[in-house]
């Protein structure tokens, strides 16, 4: 991955993970990569990877099952016209 120097790395990885959740690469209820997996894929520290997962949860895109892992959330449906 090519890093944009003016954007924090966690935000760049967060954007990639968000895109994967929104486009259906990670379906609702599917387990997301662990912090260690994210470290390996993106070459970032474990602290940074944990921040990405935390921010995904704060955004409502993921939820955590203690002792199991982090999972993709059901995305809200847009209102009908």
MODELLER restraints for C-alpha pairs under 7 A, 6 or more apart:
rsr = mdl.restraints
at = mdl.atoms
rsr.add(forms.Gaussian(group=physical.xy_distance, feature=features.Distance(at['CA:1:A'], at['CA:42:A']), mean=6.81, stdev=0.5))
rsr.add(forms.Gaussian(group=physical.xy_distance, feature=features.Distance(at['CA:10:A'], at['CA:48:A']), mean=5.84, stdev=0.5))
rsr.add(forms.Gaussian(group=physical.xy_distance, feature=features.Distance(at['CA:10:A'], at['CA:51:A']), mean=6.98, stdev=0.5))
rsr.add(forms.Gaussian(group=physical.xy_distance, feature=features.Distance(at['CA:10:A'], at['CA:52:A']), mean=5.81, stdev=0.5))
rsr.add(forms.Gaussian(group=physical.xy_distance, feature=features.Distance(at['CA:13:A'], at['CA:52:A']), mean=6.93, stdev=0.5))
rsr.add(forms.Gaussian(group=physical.xy_distance, feature=features.Distance(at['CA:14:A'], at['CA:52:A']), mean=5.38, stdev=0.5))
rsr.add(forms.Gaussian(group=physical.xy_distance, feature=features.Distance(at['CA:20:A'], at['CA:26:A']), mean=5.94, stdev=0.5))
rsr.add(forms.Gaussian(group=physical.xy_distance, feature=features.Distance(at['CA:21:A'], at['CA:27:A']), mean=6.64, stdev=0.5))
rsr.add(forms.Gaussian(group=physical.xy_distance, feature=features.Distance(at['CA:21:A'], at['CA:72:A']), mean=6.61, stdev=0.5))
rsr.add(forms.Gaussian(group=physical.xy_distance, feature=features.Distance(at['CA:26:A'], at['CA:72:A']), mean=6.36, stdev=0.5))
rsr.add(forms.Gaussian(group=physical.xy_distance, feature=features.Distance(at['CA:27:A'], at['CA:72:A']), mean=6.33, stdev=0.5))
rsr.add(forms.Gaussian(group=physical.xy_distance, feature=features.Distance(at['CA:28:A'], at['CA:72:A']), mean=4.86, stdev=0.5))
rsr.add(forms.Gaussian(group=physical.xy_distance, feature=features.Distance(at['CA:28:A'], at['CA:73:A']), mean=4.96, stdev=0.5))
rsr.add(forms.Gaussian(group=physical.xy_distance, feature=features.Distance(at['CA:28:A'], at['CA:74:A']), mean=4.85, stdev=0.5))
rsr.add(forms.Gaussian(group=physical.xy_distance, feature=features.Distance(at['CA:29:A'], at['CA:71:A']), mean=5.46, stdev=0.5))
rsr.add(forms.Gaussian(group=physical.xy_distance, feature=features.Distance(at['CA:29:A'], at['CA:72:A']), mean=5.27, stdev=0.5))
rsr.add(forms.Gaussian(group=physical.xy_distance, feature=features.Distance(at['CA:29:A'], at['CA:73:A']), mean=6.13, stdev=0.5))
rsr.add(forms.Gaussian(group=physical.xy_distance, feature=features.Distance(at['CA:30:A'], at['CA:71:A']), mean=5.38, stdev=0.5))
rsr.add(forms.Gaussian(group=physical.xy_distance, feature=features.Distance(at['CA:30:A'], at['CA:72:A']), mean=5.60, stdev=0.5))
rsr.add(forms.Gaussian(group=physical.xy_distance, feature=features.Distance(at['CA:31:A'], at['CA:69:A']), mean=6.75, stdev=0.5))
rsr.add(forms.Gaussian(group=physical.xy_distance, feature=features.Distance(at['CA:31:A'], at['CA:70:A']), mean=5.81, stdev=0.5))
rsr.add(forms.Gaussian(group=physical.xy_distance, feature=features.Distance(at['CA:31:A'], at['CA:71:A']), mean=4.24, stdev=0.5))
rsr.add(forms.Gaussian(group=physical.xy_distance, feature=features.Distance(at['CA:31:A'], at['CA:72:A']), mean=6.43, stdev=0.5))
rsr.add(forms.Gaussian(group=physical.xy_distance, feature=features.Distance(at['CA:32:A'], at['CA:70:A']), mean=5.62, stdev=0.5))
rsr.add(forms.Gaussian(group=physical.xy_distance, feature=features.Distance(at['CA:32:A'], at['CA:71:A']), mean=5.22, stdev=0.5))
rsr.add(forms.Gaussian(group=physical.xy_distance, feature=features.Distance(at['CA:32:A'], at['CA:72:A']), mean=6.42, stdev=0.5))
rsr.add(forms.Gaussian(group=physical.xy_distance, feature=features.Distance(at['CA:35:A'], at['CA:46:A']), mean=6.01, stdev=0.5))
rsr.add(forms.Gaussian(group=physical.xy_distance, feature=features.Distance(at['CA:35:A'], at['CA:49:A']), mean=5.04, stdev=0.5))
rsr.add(forms.Gaussian(group=physical.xy_distance, feature=features.Distance(at['CA:35:A'], at['CA:50:A']), mean=5.57, stdev=0.5))
rsr.add(forms.Gaussian(group=physical.xy_distance, feature=features.Distance(at['CA:36:A'], at['CA:46:A']), mean=6.37, stdev=0.5))
rsr.add(forms.Gaussian(group=physical.xy_distance, feature=features.Distance(at['CA:38:A'], at['CA:49:A']), mean=5.97, stdev=0.5))
rsr.add(forms.Gaussian(group=physical.xy_distance, feature=features.Distance(at['CA:39:A'], at['CA:45:A']), mean=5.81, stdev=0.5))
rsr.add(forms.Gaussian(group=physical.xy_distance, feature=features.Distance(at['CA:39:A'], at['CA:46:A']), mean=5.93, stdev=0.5))
rsr.add(forms.Gaussian(group=physical.xy_distance, feature=features.Distance(at['CA:39:A'], at['CA:49:A']), mean=6.10, stdev=0.5))
rsr.add(forms.Gaussian(group=physical.xy_distance, feature=features.Distance(at['CA:56:A'], at['CA:62:A']), mean=5.54, stdev=0.5))
rsr.add(forms.Gaussian(group=physical.xy_distance, feature=features.Distance(at['CA:57:A'], at['CA:63:A']), mean=5.47, stdev=0.5))
rsr.add(forms.Gaussian(group=physical.xy_distance, feature=features.Distance(at['CA:60:A'], at['CA:73:A']), mean=6.87, stdev=0.5))
rsr.add(forms.Gaussian(group=physical.xy_distance, feature=features.Distance(at['CA:61:A'], at['CA:72:A']), mean=6.03, stdev=0.5))
rsr.add(forms.Gaussian(group=physical.xy_distance, feature=features.Distance(at['CA:61:A'], at['CA:73:A']), mean=5.09, stdev=0.5))
rsr.add(forms.Gaussian(group=physical.xy_distance, feature=features.Distance(at['CA:61:A'], at['CA:75:A']), mean=6.95, stdev=0.5))
rsr.add(forms.Gaussian(group=physical.xy_distance, feature=features.Distance(at['CA:62:A'], at['CA:70:A']), mean=6.53, stdev=0.5))
rsr.add(forms.Gaussian(group=physical.xy_distance, feature=features.Distance(at['CA:62:A'], at['CA:71:A']), mean=5.37, stdev=0.5))
rsr.add(forms.Gaussian(group=physical.xy_distance, feature=features.Distance(at['CA:62:A'], at['CA:72:A']), mean=4.42, stdev=0.5))
rsr.add(forms.Gaussian(group=physical.xy_distance, feature=features.Distance(at['CA:62:A'], at['CA:73:A']), mean=4.62, stdev=0.5))
rsr.add(forms.Gaussian(group=physical.xy_distance, feature=features.Distance(at['CA:63:A'], at['CA:70:A']), mean=5.62, stdev=0.5))
rsr.add(forms.Gaussian(group=physical.xy_distance, feature=features.Distance(at['CA:63:A'], at['CA:71:A']), mean=5.40, stdev=0.5))
rsr.add(forms.Gaussian(group=physical.xy_distance, feature=features.Distance(at['CA:63:A'], at['CA:72:A']), mean=6.54, stdev=0.5))
rsr.add(forms.Gaussian(group=physical.xy_distance, feature=features.Distance(at['CA:63:A'], at['CA:73:A']), mean=6.19, stdev=0.5))
rsr.add(forms.Gaussian(group=physical.xy_distance, feature=features.Distance(at['CA:64:A'], at['CA:70:A']), mean=4.32, stdev=0.5))
rsr.add(forms.Gaussian(group=physical.xy_distance, feature=features.Distance(at['CA:64:A'], at['CA:71:A']), mean=6.19, stdev=0.5))
